[in-house]
């Protein structure tokens, strides 16, 4: 689906809010995102929360093994190297 990007910061903020809401509603119904814009990588990755985010943890483990220095595609698809991760609560 395409949503407009304009020169108006107000309109763009509303569009981002709409996209976040669509992602949340989709997740509530058990639907996953196939593709998303980079601005929403983290939002989408948070929806894959089964088993306390086991998928994300697995992908981060792979990232650490393949790229221990964390220099390739930092944050791409919501997967970050160890040094760039937020502290887990």
C-alpha positions in Angstrom: 0.0 0.0 0.0 1.2 3.5 -0.6 0.8 6.4 1.7 1.8 9.9 0.8 5.0 11.6 1.8 4.6 15.4 1.7 6.5 18.5 2.5 4.3 19.0 5.6 5.7 17.6 8.8 2.2 17.5 10.3 0.8 15.4 7.5 3.8 13.1 7.5 3.4 12.6 11.3 -0.2 11.6 10.8 0.7 9.1 8.1 3.3 7.5 10.4 0.8 7.2 13.1 -1.6 5.5 10.7 1.0 3.1 9.6 1.9 2.3 13.2 -1.8 1.7 13.9 -2.2 -0.6 10.9 0.9 -2.6 12.0 -0.7 -3.0 15.5 -4.1 -4.0 14.2 -2.5 -6.5 11.8 -0.5 -8.0 14.7 -3.6 -8.3 16.8 -5.1 -10.5 14.0 -2.0 -12.6 13.8 -0.9 -11.1 10.5 2.8 -10.3 9.9 4.3 -7.6 7.7 6.0 -8.8 4.6 7.8 -5.6 3.8 8.0 -2.2 5.4 9.9 1.1 5.2 13.1 1.4 7.2 11.3 3.8 9.6 9.1 1.0 10.8 11.6 -1.9 11.1 11.6 -1.7 14.9 7.8 -1.4 15.1 7.3 -4.5 13.0 10.0 -6.5 14.7 8.3 -5.8 18.1 5.1 -7.5 16.7 6.9 -10.8 16.4 6.8 -11.3 20.1 6.2 -15.1 20.4 8.1 -16.8 23.1 9.5 -13.5 24.5 10.9 -12.4 21.1 12.7 -15.7 20.3 12.9 -14.8 16.6 14.6 -11.5 17.2 17.0 -13.1 19.8 17.9 -15.8 17.3 18.5 -13.3 14.5 20.7 -11.2 16.9 22.7 -14.3 17.8 23.3 -14.9 14.1 24.2 -11.3 13.5 26.8 -11.5 16.4 28.3 -14.7 14.9 28.5 -13.4 11.4 29.4 -9.8 12.1 31.1 -9.6 15.6 32.2 -6.0 15.1 28.7 -4.9 14.1 29.7 -3.0 11.0 27.4 -4.4 8.3 23.8 -3.1 8.0 23.4 -1.9 11.6 19.7 -1.9 12.5 18.6 -3.3 9.1 15.3 -5.1 9.6 15.3 -4.3 13.3 18.4 -6.5 14.0 21.3 -4.8 15.7 24.7 -5.9 16.8 25.4 -6.4 20.5 26.9 -2.9 21.0 23.9 -1.1 19.5 21.1 -3.0 21.3 19.0 -1.3 23.9 19.2 -2.8 27.4 16.4 -5.3 27.8 14.1 -4.8 30.7 
